């Protein structure tokens, strides 16, 4: 049995998102689809640019679904390259250009003071483990790849202990309510979560590699009206100020 979590409201959300994003094109703002895990730094960047960006946040796979259904953002930033490959498989002409942009990694966090030797030990315990939905968010997919390395973390054994959130952003919201014992999150979420008492379970998280790369993708050749805004965004993302914003939020900028 698949661990897919069906969201009966997804069609409604997709429709409303497409509707509002179509409307946003008319106000001549640059439209970005951005992975939910990048919410904090991109909100700050948008403020630095005077709020001239129209940004839709969500799970990377969900954002790609919108593009495939006909949404036309100018820029797409996803967690990992798998979502971009999906677009290319659907219609390679949709991707105008792409660049390596940011790096992140996956870590395990908890408020528990007890010391744990391995992930197997946690999976054997009666603990609630929070993950992002692997069918919608790359974070969930990376988490599944990690758990498959541990015999005691087989889904058939721990399914009842899993708490599945729609994407990285909604998983962070669940953690704020404190109903999850452990959660797989992006390293970039550590700063916010540490203020709530969460900390790394394993100090040496090399076990949870590889590094997650975030590409920035231009989906349309920019028209003349938006070209200046796009160039300003791309140039700002290379600036010392932008690098400081991303670093503060746990991301490494790829030069």
Protein Blocks (a to p, Z undefined) as FASTA:
>chain_A
ZZbdcdfklmmmmmmmmmmmmmmmmnopacddddfklmmmmmmmmmmnoopaccddddfk
lmmmmmmnopacfbdcdedjklmmmmmmmommlpmbdcdfbdcddddddfbfbdcfbfkl
mmmpccddddddfklbmklmmmmmmmmmpmklgfklmmmmpccdfblmlmmmmmmnopaf
bdcddfklmmmmmmnopacfblblmlmpccdddddddfbdcdfklmmmmmmmmmmmmpmk
lmmmmmmnopacdZZ
